[in-house]
């Protein structure tokens, strides 16, 4: 579903991504972890071209995302992306936030888009909040609305860029619960997260990054019990002591 082939990126003289070769299979859940500044968010943001690359190719569902002439807005409408900071429109109700892209991009009727929004809100446990505004919701509720908004476009894969890092600890669980349900339903997911419990429970594979490179990949069992690289061993040791 997602393929990185010799992908590199620089910010001036600083190399943010270094020769990334990796694939996310259809229906697979991949968790990307690593220390701050290791390139995790940069990597996931290259998939829908929120970040450009200078070398290599990235394919999403068989299409080169950097091909000349690609309609970037139409392409992005097929890639579900959940941000760290929700990015909901404060002047629109929850239902209107979710219905906006289906009506403007997919040309669905307002009635059809609203019905879909109501169904998605029920799916993420927020059926009672359909006409509330983002400012009336907790952070965890806003992030669940953001997930529902991404799902409204029926994307073949979902990208999560640290979706719980802006939340109070007691709200993290409600968002992870929705993500776990998506994984159980077979959604292809690529998640940048510090939630190692989620990685252990839900991921099919873990990618560990450091200095812009994928240093180690493996099943959650293998990664957490017997990490191969010295850098991953130190990372996990620091996590456990913390």
Secondary structure, DSSP 8 states (H G I E B T S, - for coil): -EEEEEEEEEETTEEEEEEEEEEE-TT-EEEEEESTTSSHHHHHHHTTTSS--SEEEEEETTEETT-TT--HHHHHTTEEEE-TT----TTSBHHHHHHHHHHHTS---HHHHHHHHHHHHHHTT-GGGTT-BGGGS-HHHHHHHHHHHHHTT--SEEEEESTTTTS-HHHHHHHHHHHHHHHHTT-EEEEE-S-HHHHHHH-SEEEEEETTEEEEEE-HHHHHHS--SHHHHHHHHHHHH-
